[in-house]
Amino acid sequence: MQSLAEEIQSFSRARLRRRCTRVTSLSGRRVVETWKGPAVTAAEEEEEPASPETTPGYVPDTSWDLQVGVLKPHLLLGSQDAAHDFATLRKHQVSHILNVASGVENAFPDLFVYKTQSIPERPDALLLPHLDECCRFIQQARREKGVVLVHSNAGVSRGPAVVVGYLMRHERHSLEAALACVRAARPAARPDPALLLQLRQLGDSDAARSPE
């Protein structure tokens, strides 16, 4: 099993690999744009008829991610899709919604208790300055015997990082144990290495304050 440091390092290397975007023109020609750093190359794939519903240019991914991870009876984790799907929210008896996404509006402000604590979607984003407010809101939902859904945009990095921080601070989990709980509940969760480093600092500072 990889150590946390090895996992962060391997994930960082993975981010530097080539990435590609498939673009479909109105005529149906598919082009794969591949880039690494500033270099961009393009290669055509086989032609196929364009769907009448397809918008010229980029082909949107219209599938919704409604998977909700259950961490505690009062604590759920998901994406903005789950937060915008009323049936999903009712199914999980959600009463409170913690929105840490960037540029995502709260869909049902009259029906749920919201807290918006936007964390920018960029590598240098700071997590810890937001964590106290996030934790207070989660604890508020718990005191009110509610169920809180924590969501970021994709529910992969920032939302999971907030939940990991909550488990470390209020459930006294180690970083490794908190990560394991989050990934067991939502396998897609994969906090950015920079956020993991901040959470490691949180664990070190909390340990320093704890009495022996």
C-alpha positions as CSV (number, residue, x, y, z in Angstrom):
1,M,0.0,0.0,0.0
2,Q,1.4,3.4,-0.9
3,S,2.1,5.9,1.8
4,L,0.3,9.3,1.6
5,A,3.5,11.0,0.5
6,E,3.9,8.5,-2.4
7,E,0.3,8.9,-3.4
8,I,0.6,12.7,-3.5
9,Q,3.8,12.4,-5.6
10,S,2.3,9.9,-8.0
11,F,-0.9,11.9,-8.4
12,S,1.2,15.0,-9.1
13,R,3.1,13.2,-11.9
14,A,-0.2,12.0,-13.3
15,R,-1.3,15.6,-13.7
16,L,1.6,16.3,-15.9
17,R,0.8,13.6,-18.5
18,R,-0.8,14.5,-21.8
19,R,-4.3,15.5,-21.7
20,C,-6.7,15.6,-24.7
21,T,-10.0,17.1,-25.7
22,R,-12.3,15.7,-28.4
23,V,-13.9,18.3,-30.5
24,T,-16.7,17.5,-33.0
25,S,-17.4,19.9,-35.9
26,L,-20.9,20.5,-37.4
27,S,-19.9,18.2,-40.3
28,G,-19.1,15.4,-38.0
29,R,-15.3,15.5,-38.2
30,R,-13.8,14.6,-34.8
31,V,-10.5,16.2,-33.8
32,V,-8.5,15.3,-30.8
33,E,-6.5,18.1,-29.3
34,T,-3.6,16.9,-27.1
35,W,-1.5,19.2,-25.0
36,K,1.2,19.1,-22.4
37,G,2.2,22.5,-21.1
38,P,1.9,25.1,-23.9
39,A,2.3,22.6,-26.8
40,V,-0.9,21.6,-28.6
41,T,-1.3,19.1,-31.4
42,A,-4.4,18.0,-33.2
43,A,-5.2,14.8,-34.9
44,E,-8.4,13.8,-36.8
45,E,-10.3,10.8,-35.8
46,E,-12.7,8.9,-38.1
47,E,-15.7,10.9,-39.4
48,E,-19.1,10.1,-38.2
49,P,-22.5,11.8,-38.7
50,A,-23.1,14.6,-36.2
51,S,-26.2,14.2,-34.0
52,P,-28.9,16.8,-34.8
53,E,-29.0,17.7,-31.1
54,T,-25.2,18.4,-31.1
55,T,-24.3,22.1,-30.7
56,P,-21.5,23.1,-33.2
57,G,-18.1,23.0,-31.6
58,Y,-17.7,21.2,-28.3
59,V,-19.9,18.2,-27.5
60,P,-21.3,18.6,-24.0
61,D,-21.3,15.8,-21.4
62,T,-24.9,15.6,-20.5
63,S,-24.7,12.7,-18.0
64,W,-25.4,13.6,-14.4
65,D,-23.4,12.5,-11.4
66,L,-26.1,11.8,-8.8
67,Q,-24.0,9.5,-6.6
68,V,-24.1,10.6,-3.0
69,G,-21.6,9.3,-0.4
70,V,-22.9,8.8,3.1
71,L,-20.2,9.6,5.7
72,K,-22.4,9.9,8.7
73,P,-26.2,9.9,9.2
74,H,-26.0,13.7,9.2
75,L,-23.2,14.1,6.6
76,L,-23.3,13.4,2.8
77,L,-20.9,14.2,0.0
78,G,-21.7,14.8,-3.7
79,S,-21.4,16.9,-6.8
80,Q,-23.3,20.0,-8.0
81,D,-25.5,17.7,-10.0
82,A,-26.8,16.0,-6.8
83,A,-27.3,19.4,-5.2
84,H,-29.4,20.5,-8.2
85,D,-31.5,17.3,-8.4
86,F,-34.6,17.7,-6.1
87,A,-35.4,14.0,-6.2
88,T,-31.9,13.1,-5.0
89,L,-32.1,15.6,-2.2
90,R,-35.5,14.3,-1.0
91,K,-34.4,10.7,-1.3
92,H,-31.5,11.3,1.1
93,Q,-33.6,13.6,3.4
94,V,-31.3,16.5,2.9
95,S,-32.1,19.6,5.0
96,H,-28.9,21.6,4.8
97,I,-26.5,22.1,1.8
98,L,-22.9,23.3,2.1
99,N,-21.9,24.8,-1.3
100,V,-18.1,25.0,-1.6
101,A,-18.2,25.1,-5.5
102,S,-17.0,27.9,-7.7
103,G,-19.7,29.8,-9.6
104,V,-22.6,27.4,-8.7
105,E,-25.9,29.0,-7.6
106,N,-28.0,27.4,-4.9
107,A,-30.9,25.8,-6.7
108,F,-33.6,25.7,-4.0
109,P,-33.0,28.6,-1.5
110,D,-36.5,28.5,-0.2
111,L,-36.5,24.8,0.5
112,F,-33.2,24.0,2.2
113,V,-30.8,25.7,4.6
114,Y,-27.7,26.8,2.6
115,K,-24.2,27.9,3.4
116,T,-22.1,29.1,0.5
117,Q,-18.3,29.0,1.1
118,S,-16.8,29.2,-2.4
119,I,-13.3,27.7,-2.7
120,P,-11.6,28.6,-6.0
121,E,-10.9,25.8,-8.4
122,R,-7.2,26.3,-8.9
123,P,-4.0,24.7,-7.6
124,D,-3.1,27.5,-5.2
125,A,-6.6,27.6,-3.5
126,L,-6.5,28.0,0.3
127,L,-8.7,25.5,2.1
128,L,-7.9,26.1,5.8
129,P,-9.3,29.7,6.0
130,H,-12.7,28.3,4.9
131,L,-12.7,25.2,7.1
132,D,-14.0,26.7,10.4
133,E,-17.1,28.1,8.7
134,C,-17.7,24.8,6.9
135,C,-17.4,22.8,10.1
136,R,-19.7,25.2,12.0
137,F,-22.4,24.7,9.4
138,I,-22.0,20.9,9.4
139,Q,-22.2,20.9,13.2
140,Q,-25.3,23.2,13.0
141,A,-27.0,20.7,10.8
142,R,-26.1,18.0,13.3
143,R,-27.5,19.9,16.3
144,E,-30.7,20.6,14.4
145,K,-31.0,16.9,13.6
146,G,-30.7,17.6,9.9
147,V,-28.8,16.1,7.1
148,V,-26.2,18.2,5.3
149,L,-24.9,17.6,1.7
150,V,-21.4,19.0,1.1
151,H,-20.8,19.6,-2.6
152,S,-18.2,21.2,-4.9
153,N,-18.4,21.3,-8.7
154,A,-17.5,17.7,-9.5
155,G,-17.4,16.4,-5.9
156,V,-13.9,15.1,-6.5
157,S,-11.4,17.5,-4.8
158,R,-12.7,20.5,-2.8
159,G,-15.9,19.0,-1.4
160,P,-14.0,15.8,-0.3
161,A,-11.2,17.9,1.2
162,V,-13.7,19.8,3.3
163,V,-15.2,16.6,4.6
164,V,-11.8,15.2,5.3
165,G,-11.0,18.3,7.3
166,Y,-14.3,18.0,9.3
167,L,-13.6,14.4,10.1
168,M,-10.1,15.3,11.3
169,R,-11.2,18.2,13.4
170,H,-14.5,16.9,14.9
171,E,-14.2,13.1,14.7
172,R,-10.4,13.1,15.6
173,H,-9.5,11.0,12.5
174,S,-6.0,11.0,11.1
175,L,-5.6,12.3,7.6
176,E,-5.2,8.7,6.3
177,A,-8.3,7.5,8.2
178,A,-10.4,10.4,7.1
179,L,-9.4,9.9,3.4
180,A,-10.2,6.2,3.6
181,C,-13.7,7.0,5.0
182,V,-14.4,9.6,2.2
183,R,-13.2,7.3,-0.6
184,A,-15.2,4.4,0.8
185,A,-18.3,6.6,0.7
186,R,-17.5,8.3,-2.6
187,P,-14.9,6.4,-4.7
188,A,-14.5,9.3,-7.2
189,A,-13.1,11.5,-4.4
190,R,-9.5,12.5,-5.0
191,P,-8.5,15.8,-3.3
192,D,-5.8,17.8,-5.1
193,P,-2.3,17.3,-3.7
194,A,-2.1,20.9,-2.6
195,L,-5.2,20.5,-0.5
196,L,-3.8,17.3,1.0
197,L,-0.7,19.1,2.0
198,Q,-2.9,21.7,3.8
199,L,-4.8,19.0,5.5
200,R,-1.5,17.4,6.6
201,Q,-0.6,20.8,8.1
202,L,-4.0,20.8,9.9
203,G,-3.3,17.4,11.4
204,D,0.1,18.5,12.6
205,S,-1.2,21.7,14.1
206,D,-4.1,20.0,15.9
207,A,-1.7,17.3,17.2
208,A,0.6,20.1,18.6
209,R,-2.3,21.7,20.5
210,S,-3.6,18.4,21.9
211,P,-2.5,17.6,25.5
212,E,-0.3,14.5,25.8
